[in-house]
Amino acid sequence: MKINKFKLEEFFAKYEFNVKYSLCSSDCETFSVKELLALDKKYRNDLLTLRLGYTESFGNPLLREEIAKLYEGHNKDDILVFSGAEEAIFIFMNVLLDTNESVIVQFPAYQSLFEIAHAIGVRTALWKMIEDVEWDIDLEKLKREISSNTKCIVINFPHNPTGFLPTKDQFKEIYKIAQENRLYVLSDEVYRFLEFQEEYRLQGMSEIYDKGISLGVMSKAFGLAGLRIGWIATKDKTLLKELASFKNYTTICNSALSELFAIIALRNKDFILERNLEIIKENLDLLDSFFNKYSSIFSWSKPKAGSIAFPKILIDRNIEDICIELIKQKNVLLMPATKYDYDDKHFRIGFGRKNMRKALEKFEEFVKENLI
Ligand SMILES: Cc1ncc(COP(=O)(O)O)c(C=O)c1O
């Protein structure tokens, strides 16, 4: 398989670990091993006695049980664990799609959601969000994108990079459109549980639709990206078996250590999510004030969920140049929309980290010195 470079991840690889402040990360503040083990004394012993052989390919049954509890009507047999959401997307696309088929992908998008299908030789139709209406979705447009060889609709809510979250009715309408046309729905829900009000939270697509595939991960809301633990939840047992079979050619099984830490985190999810949402809400207020103060330079739609947003620069400058200049001058990283193949005006900003206030102060210095 030949595949185009993953622009956003390459940009991160180049700068993320060399800058002082990442102001565009999508994962929430992480935890140390010590902090996780402090959540319950018994886990220290579990860690010390853990055996480090191969693990069950579907994932540790205890972990699958914890993951199943995140959804209504699922049990552990509906869950397959992967090395991050990334492996799940790669395997799902390879298992589901044939070259004569096509997929519809919400856009802008995290690149792997369309690029892997493209690399397989599948036609990808982009379902564009409406920038001028706070990144809303147009369901009539979605219907128009469906053709006789469409196999799957790929959606992502809460959305990377805009933070857009549809209403529950809109979400159900997507399911109905898919059901009428017997299409699969890959629902990338990796930012689920980061809704700023709990009543905004959508059901998992796998809860409501037999051809619905919910994609989840420990990286974002739980802040544990280094574990590389993601999963797919679906009631389609045949598909699940085929995905597991393909996994024998990628990672075979997951890291036993990571699975243990994911179990600990999920058993303490209320504490973890509460802490991360607190950080997010505080940061979001800071961002709101910042963008209001500089409304002649930036426009932005305040998101309803997630840990990232996609503001736009209004002055006549190229955003990638600005981002590079910002790294050089202030050691602060923002993600230009060019890395999303979107435009040269938007940029991704992240607000899940504790040091965002300081990073924003540095960005403000840059704005005053360069953009006013
Ligand atoms: C929408 C979306 N899906 C999938 C992923 C991949 O998640 P992970 O890196 O944890 O595998 C990301 C990561 O940024 C993402 O934003």
The ligand as a MOL file (V3000), in Angstrom:
LIG
                    3D

  0  0  0     0  0            999 V3000
M  V30 BEGIN CTAB
M  V30 COUNTS 16 16 0 0 0
M  V30 BEGIN ATOM
M  V30 1 C -10.6990 12.3970 15.3610 0
M  V30 2 C -9.5580 11.5260 15.7340 0
M  V30 3 N -9.6240 10.2160 15.4910 0
M  V30 4 C -8.6250 9.3860 15.7940 0
M  V30 5 C -7.4710 9.8600 16.3950 0
M  V30 6 C -6.3550 8.9040 16.7340 0
M  V30 7 O -6.2860 8.7120 18.1130 0
M  V30 8 P -5.0140 7.9940 18.7630 0
M  V30 9 O -3.8480 8.8520 18.4350 0
M  V30 10 O -5.2550 7.9870 20.1950 0
M  V30 11 O -4.9000 6.6570 18.1690 0
M  V30 12 C -7.3470 11.2170 16.6620 0
M  V30 13 C -6.1020 11.7570 17.2430 0
M  V30 14 O -5.8330 12.9200 17.2390 0
M  V30 15 C -8.4300 12.0620 16.3430 0
M  V30 16 O -8.3810 13.3730 16.5880 0
M  V30 END ATOM
M  V30 BEGIN BOND
M  V30 1 1 1 2
M  V30 2 1 2 3
M  V30 3 2 2 15
M  V30 4 2 3 4
M  V30 5 1 4 5
M  V30 6 1 5 6
M  V30 7 2 5 12
M  V30 8 1 6 7
M  V30 9 1 7 8
M  V30 10 2 8 9
M  V30 11 1 8 10
M  V30 12 1 8 11
M  V30 13 1 12 13
M  V30 14 1 12 15
M  V30 15 2 13 14
M  V30 16 1 15 16
M  V30 END BOND
M  V30 END CTAB
M  END
